[in-house]
Amino acid sequence: MLIAVTAGALSFLSPCVFPLVPAYVSHLTGASIMNGKIEVDRKLLVMRSISFIVGFSLVFIAMGASATMVGSMLAEYRDLVQMVSGFLIIVFGMQMMGWLNLRWLMSNKTWDAANLSTNSGMTKSFLTGLAFGSGWTPCVGLALSSILLMASAVETMWSGILLLTLYSLGLGLPFLLIAVLLTVSTGIIGKMNRYVPVLSMINGLIFITMGLLLFTGHMQKIGAWLARFALFDISL
C-alpha cells in the first residue's frame, strides 16, 4: 500500500507530469497566467481538478481490477507470474534511472479530449482525465505498469482495486495541492523542477528493489509479515 501511494506521488513529480501542471490547469479552467500566478476562481479550479482526478482514477482502477482477474486465472502459475512481474519491474526501474534506454518503453498514446464537444466544464475535465489515464505519458506508464504487475500478483480483485486507488490518490492529491498553489505563484514549479531528476532516480531505485523482492519471493514474506499490522490484508 505504501509503495502504491509513493509510486503515485513520484509519478506526479516525474519530468513528464510536474512541469506540465500549469498547462493542465489552464486547459481545465480556461485561465491564463498573469502577474506570476494563474488567475482563476479557486472553487472552480478545485472542482474541475477533482473531476480530472476522478477521470484518470477510474481508468487506473479498472486496469487494476483487470490485472488482478488475469492474475487469478493464472493462479496455478503464481510463482512464475511473480518472477516475470519482478523482472519487468526491475527493467522499468532501470529505465527510470537512465540505466536503460529502451525506446519502446517511452512511447505513448494520446487522445485529444479538447476535440470532444461539450458545454460542461466538469464533463470536459472528467473526459480530459479519462484521456490522461488512457494515453498516459511515458514516465507515468513505467510506474503505473509496475503497480499493475503488483496487482496481477495479489489474491483478490479488491486488493488490486485498492492498490490502484492508492496509486491514483498518490498522483491526484499532489496535483490538487499544486494546482491551488499556482493561484498564489507559479514560482513553485521552477523551484521544484531542480529536484525532479533526483526524484526520478529515487523512483527507479524503489522499483528495482521492489522487483528484486518480487522476483525472489521475499515480497510475499514481507507482505505476510506486514499484514499483521495493517488495516487491510493485501499480502502477495
C-alpha positions in Angstrom: 0.0 0.0 0.0 2.8 2.4 0.9 4.6 1.5 -2.4 1.5 2.3 -4.4 1.0 5.7 -2.8 4.7 6.5 -3.1 4.7 5.5 -6.8 1.7 7.8 -7.5 3.4 10.7 -5.8 6.7 10.1 -7.6 4.8 9.7 -10.9 3.4 13.2 -10.3 6.9 14.6 -9.7 8.2 13.0 -12.9 9.7 15.1 -15.7 6.6 14.1 -17.9 4.0 15.4 -15.5 5.1 18.0 -12.9 6.4 20.7 -15.3 3.2 20.5 -17.3 0.8 21.1 -14.4 0.3 24.8 -15.3 -0.7 23.7 -18.8 -3.2 21.1 -17.4 -4.7 23.7 -15.0 -5.0 26.3 -17.8 -6.7 23.7 -20.0 -9.1 22.5 -17.3 -10.2 26.0 -16.3 -9.5 28.2 -19.4 -7.5 30.5 -17.2 -4.3 32.3 -18.1 -1.1 33.1 -16.2 -1.0 36.8 -15.1 1.2 38.6 -12.6 3.2 35.4 -11.9 0.1 33.3 -11.0 -2.9 31.6 -12.5 -5.9 33.9 -12.4 -8.9 31.7 -11.7 -11.6 31.2 -9.1 -10.3 28.6 -6.6 -13.6 26.9 -6.2 -13.9 26.4 -9.9 -10.2 25.2 -10.0 -10.8 22.7 -7.2 -14.0 21.2 -8.7 -12.6 20.8 -12.1 -9.3 19.4 -10.8 -11.3 16.8 -8.8 -13.3 15.9 -11.9 -10.0 15.4 -13.8 -8.6 13.2 -11.0 -11.7 11.1 -10.9 -11.4 10.6 -14.6 -7.9 9.1 -14.7 -8.5 7.3 -11.4 -11.4 5.3 -12.9 -9.2 4.2 -15.8 -6.4 3.2 -13.5 -8.7 1.3 -11.1 -10.3 -0.6 -14.0 -6.8 -1.6 -15.1 -6.0 -2.8 -11.6 -9.2 -4.9 -11.4 -8.4 -6.4 -14.8 -4.8 -7.2 -13.9 -5.9 -9.0 -10.8 -8.5 -11.0 -12.7 -5.9 -12.1 -15.2 -3.5 -13.0 -12.3 -6.3 -15.0 -10.7 -6.8 -17.0 -13.9 -3.1 -17.8 -13.8 -3.1 -18.7 -10.0 -1.7 -22.1 -10.8 1.4 -20.3 -12.2 1.6 -17.7 -9.4 5.3 -18.2 -8.7 6.1 -17.8 -12.4 3.8 -14.7 -12.7 5.6 -13.1 -9.7 9.1 -13.8 -11.2 8.1 -12.4 -14.6 6.5 -9.4 -13.0 9.5 -8.8 -10.8 11.9 -9.0 -13.8 9.8 -6.5 -15.7 9.6 -4.1 -12.7 13.4 -4.2 -12.5 13.6 -3.3 -16.2 11.2 -0.4 -15.7 13.2 0.8 -12.7 16.4 0.7 -14.7 14.7 2.7 -17.4 13.6 5.3 -14.9 17.1 5.7 -13.6 18.5 6.1 -17.1 20.5 2.8 -17.0 18.5 1.6 -19.9 17.2 3.4 -23.0 14.5 1.2 -24.5 12.6 3.4 -26.9 9.5 1.2 -27.0 9.1 1.8 -23.2 9.0 5.6 -23.9 6.2 5.5 -26.4 2.8 7.0 -25.5 -0.7 7.0 -26.8 -2.8 10.2 -27.0 -6.5 11.0 -27.0 -7.3 14.7 -27.6 -10.3 15.4 -25.3 -10.3 19.0 -26.5 -12.0 17.9 -29.7 -14.9 16.5 -27.8 -17.9 18.8 -28.0 -19.4 19.6 -24.5 -20.7 22.7 -22.8 -19.9 21.4 -19.3 -16.6 22.3 -17.9 -16.9 19.5 -15.3 -17.6 17.0 -18.1 -14.7 18.2 -20.1 -12.4 17.9 -17.1 -13.6 14.4 -16.5 -13.0 13.4 -20.1 -9.6 15.0 -20.0 -8.9 12.8 -17.0 -10.0 9.7 -19.0 -7.7 10.8 -21.8 -4.8 11.2 -19.4 -5.4 7.8 -17.9 -6.0 6.1 -21.3 -2.9 7.6 -23.0 -0.5 8.1 -20.2 2.9 9.7 -20.6 6.0 7.5 -20.7 7.1 8.4 -17.1 3.7 7.6 -15.6 3.4 4.5 -17.7 6.5 2.9 -16.2 5.4 3.4 -12.6 1.8 2.5 -13.4 2.8 -0.6 -15.2 4.8 -1.7 -12.1 1.8 -1.3 -9.8 -0.4 -3.1 -12.3 2.1 -6.0 -12.2 1.9 -6.0 -8.4 -1.9 -6.0 -8.8 -1.7 -9.1 -11.0 0.2 -10.9 -8.2 -2.3 -10.2 -5.4 -5.0 -12.7 -4.5 -8.3 -10.8 -4.8 -9.7 -8.3 -7.3 -10.5 -5.9 -4.4 -6.8 -6.0 -3.5 -5.9 -4.9 -7.0 -8.5 -2.1 -6.9 -7.1 -0.9 -3.6 -3.6 -0.7 -4.9 -4.6 1.3 -8.0 -6.9 3.5 -5.8 -3.9 4.4 -3.6 -1.7 4.9 -6.7 -4.4 7.3 -8.0 -4.5 9.2 -4.7 -0.8 9.5 -4.6 -0.9 11.1 -8.1 -4.1 13.1 -7.7 -3.7 14.7 -4.3 -0.4 16.4 -5.1 -1.9 17.6 -8.4 -4.8 19.2 -6.5 -2.4 20.8 -4.0 0.0 22.3 -6.6 -3.0 23.5 -8.7 -4.2 25.5 -5.8 -0.7 26.9 -5.0 -0.4 28.0 -8.6 -3.1 30.6 -7.9 -0.7 32.1 -5.5 2.5 31.9 -7.5 3.9 29.8 -10.4 7.4 30.1 -9.0 6.9 26.8 -7.1 7.3 24.9 -10.4 10.7 26.4 -11.1 11.9 25.8 -7.6 10.9 22.2 -7.6 12.0 21.4 -11.1 15.6 21.2 -10.0 14.7 18.1 -7.8 12.8 16.2 -10.5 15.8 14.3 -11.9 16.8 13.2 -8.3 13.2 12.1 -7.6 13.2 10.1 -10.9 16.3 8.3 -9.7 14.7 7.5 -6.3 11.6 6.2 -8.1 13.7 3.9 -10.2 15.6 2.6 -7.2 12.4 1.9 -5.3 11.1 -0.2 -8.3 14.3 -2.1 -8.7 14.2 -3.0 -5.1 10.6 -4.0 -5.3 11.2 -6.0 -8.4 14.0 -7.9 -6.8 11.8 -8.7 -3.8 9.0 -9.9 -6.0 11.3 -11.9 -8.2 12.9 -13.7 -5.3 9.7 -14.3 -3.4 10.6 -12.1 -0.5 7.8 -9.6 -1.2 5.3 -12.3 -0.3 7.0 -12.9 3.0 7.2 -9.2 3.8 3.6 -8.7 2.8 2.5 -11.5 5.1 4.5 -10.0 8.0 3.2 -6.5 7.4 -0.4 -7.8 7.2 -0.3 -8.3 11.0 0.0 -4.6 11.5 -2.1 -3.3 8.5 -5.8 -2.4 8.4 -6.2 -4.2 5.0 -4.7 -7.5 4.1 -3.3 -7.4 0.5 -0.4 -9.6 1.1 1.1 -11.0 -2.1 
